[in-house]
Amino acid sequence: MTKRTLWSAAKPYVEKEVLAAFAVGVSSGFPYAMIGATLTTRLAQDGIDIKTVAAFSLAFLVYNLKVFWAWVIDGVRLPFISALGQRVSWMLLAGAFVIAAVVNLALVNPASSLTATIIAAVLVGVAGATFDIVIDAYRIEVLTPDQLGTGSGMNQYGWRVGSAGAGAIALVVAARHGWEAAYIACAGLALPAMLTALFMGEPARRQAQIARKRLGDVWRSIAGPFEEFFARHGAWLVLAFILIHKIGDTLANLTFRLLFEHLQYTNDEIALYDVGVGFWAYIIGIFVGGIIYAQAGLKRSVLLALVLMAVSNLSFAILAGAGHSNLGLAAAIGFENLASGYGGVVVVAYFSALCDLRFTAAQYALISAGASIVGRLLTGTTAGALIEGLGYVQFYVLTTVLALPGIVLFAWMMRSGLVDDALGSAGREGA
């Protein structure tokens, strides 16, 4: 391969907009880890029962509620720092909020006060969700339509670095200095997004809305994003797909650490295989996703992603049946993260393309919140009971079956043309 060909292949990944998508992804990933796998491990090691630990996944529901305040990020100017730009000023404020919330969670003790821990976890969820609103809007607006595939891939790289990095840092520091120090050490991962926004400035593609002066203007800023989205041909079917496509995947992913504790894996084993092997498998999946997205196009690459993510859940049914096996854990984690990395690129690119550039924050908040709300509700309310009633093997088989309706619906949307009809201006050239 010539130097010219190598440079042509690598150039899309080193464009400043794509690198910015990577950097903000790092900061987006770490709050999720703080109330996800990391908190699950912390609670389990503190002797909290399995149903209570599973119920903590309800803290993630805050991410699904972010649609109700996303319009604020689009339309409300912050005092004192608004001269930096709408997206930049909100990035700084939301990042500071995340740092404060994570430090607060570090200072609570689950063993002595579950109520305080719940409140602290929800605050991290609120802060992380607000940070996500700003980050997603910034990413979509800074990328051009032809950069959505590569940019989404690099954003997923960043997300994985942030979430896996936070998970690894927390496990290693906690084993040596306790959970308080572990959480405080992770708080600094909010800085990449804040510094990127300051360096890059306001996105060029951002389409400013009208000034909010009257009550009617405020109402239009709230209702406008939803009116525009649901006026599109097939919008309700697109929303149905968003709601159901990830039920099985979410239900499975939020219970993996419970399985690892059940199979008596140590912190070091979890750090090595779940974080270490999983990280590199995810990276490979993202790379493969970028290639297949470019070659196969949006629709076929998304359909393949849905199939892979469904099948990956079966690997954990096999692991649960086999028992404690480092090779089995590495294989299950590797396949699941490969599928998730690939799916993250193409599905995020599709969801980004659905946004109208006038309402990026609000519409992507609607889409991303809808993508996991059903799975998170089921996890928080039924996962513990399902695992106790069915056992881990049958539970993960069930999560595979729950993924099938999303595959069938998207295949039908492809054949009927609804996938193309429902795209927003973010996914169209010349916008």
Secondary structure as the mmCIF struct_conf table of DSSP 4:
data_model
#
loop_
_struct_conf.conf_type_id
_struct_conf.id
_struct_conf.beg_label_comp_id
_struct_conf.beg_label_asym_id
_struct_conf.beg_label_seq_id
_struct_conf.end_label_comp_id
_struct_conf.end_label_asym_id
_struct_conf.end_label_seq_id
HELX_RH_AL_P HELX_RH_AL_P1 LYS A 3 ALA A 10
HELX_RH_3T_P HELX_RH_3T_P1 LYS A 11 TYR A 13
BEND BEND1 VAL A 14 GLU A 15
HELX_RH_AL_P HELX_RH_AL_P2 LYS A 16 ILE A 35
TURN_TY1_P TURN_TY1_P1 GLY A 36 GLY A 36
HELX_RH_AL_P HELX_RH_AL_P3 ALA A 37 GLN A 45
TURN_TY1_P TURN_TY1_P2 ASP A 46 GLY A 47
HELX_RH_AL_P HELX_RH_AL_P4 ILE A 50 ALA A 55
HELX_RH_3T_P HELX_RH_3T_P2 PHE A 56 PHE A 60
HELX_RH_AL_P HELX_RH_AL_P5 LEU A 61 LEU A 65
HELX_RH_3T_P HELX_RH_3T_P3 LYS A 66 PHE A 68
TURN_TY1_P TURN_TY1_P3 TRP A 69 TRP A 69
HELX_RH_AL_P HELX_RH_AL_P6 ALA A 70 GLY A 75
HELX_LH_PP_P HELX_LH_PP_P1 VAL A 76 LEU A 78
TURN_TY1_P TURN_TY1_P4 PRO A 79 ILE A 81
HELX_RH_3T_P HELX_RH_3T_P4 SER A 82 LEU A 84
HELX_RH_AL_P HELX_RH_AL_P7 GLN A 86 ALA A 106
TURN_TY1_P TURN_TY1_P5 LEU A 107 LEU A 107
TURN_TY1_P TURN_TY1_P6 PRO A 110 SER A 112
HELX_RH_AL_P HELX_RH_AL_P8 LEU A 114 VAL A 142
BEND BEND2 LEU A 143 LEU A 143
HELX_RH_3T_P HELX_RH_3T_P5 PRO A 145 GLN A 147
HELX_RH_AL_P HELX_RH_AL_P9 LEU A 148 HIS A 177
HELX_RH_AL_P HELX_RH_AL_P10 TRP A 179 CYS A 186
HELX_RH_3T_P HELX_RH_3T_P6 ALA A 187 ALA A 190
HELX_RH_AL_P HELX_RH_AL_P11 LEU A 191 MET A 200
BEND BEND3 GLU A 202 GLU A 202
TURN_TY1_P TURN_TY1_P7 ALA A 204 ARG A 205
BEND BEND4 ARG A 214 ARG A 214
HELX_RH_AL_P HELX_RH_AL_P12 LEU A 215 PHE A 230
TURN_TY1_P TURN_TY1_P8 ALA A 231 ALA A 231
BEND BEND5 ARG A 232 ARG A 232
TURN_TY1_P TURN_TY1_P9 HIS A 233 GLY A 234
HELX_RH_AL_P HELX_RH_AL_P13 ALA A 235 ILE A 244
TURN_TY1_P TURN_TY1_P10 HIS A 245 LYS A 246
HELX_RH_AL_P HELX_RH_AL_P14 ILE A 247 ASN A 253
TURN_TY1_P TURN_TY1_P11 LEU A 254 THR A 255
HELX_RH_AL_P HELX_RH_AL_P15 PHE A 256 HIS A 262
TURN_TY1_P TURN_TY1_P12 LEU A 263 GLN A 264
HELX_RH_AL_P HELX_RH_AL_P16 ASN A 267 GLU A 269
HELX_RH_PI_P HELX_RH_PI_P1 ILE A 270 VAL A 277
HELX_RH_AL_P HELX_RH_AL_P17 GLY A 278 ALA A 322
BEND BEND6 HIS A 324 HIS A 324
HELX_RH_AL_P HELX_RH_AL_P18 ASN A 326 ALA A 353
TURN_TY1_P TURN_TY1_P13 LEU A 354 LEU A 354
HELX_RH_3T_P HELX_RH_3T_P7 LEU A 357 PHE A 359
HELX_RH_AL_P HELX_RH_AL_P19 THR A 360 GLY A 370
TURN_TY1_P TURN_TY1_P14 ALA A 371 SER A 372
HELX_RH_AL_P HELX_RH_AL_P20 ILE A 373 LEU A 378
HELX_RH_PI_P HELX_RH_PI_P2 THR A 379 ALA A 383
HELX_RH_AL_P HELX_RH_AL_P21 GLY A 384 LEU A 390
HELX_RH_AL_P HELX_RH_AL_P22 TYR A 392 VAL A 401
TURN_TY1_P TURN_TY1_P15 LEU A 402 ALA A 403
HELX_RH_AL_P HELX_RH_AL_P23 LEU A 404 SER A 416
TURN_TY1_P TURN_TY1_P16 GLY A 417 GLY A 417
HELX_RH_AL_P HELX_RH_AL_P24 LEU A 418 ASP A 421
TURN_TY1_P TURN_TY1_P17 ALA A 422 ALA A 422
HELX_RH_3T_P HELX_RH_3T_P8 SER A 425 GLY A 427
BEND BEND7 ARG A 428 ARG A 428
TURN_TY1_P TURN_TY1_P18 GLU A 429 GLY A 430
#
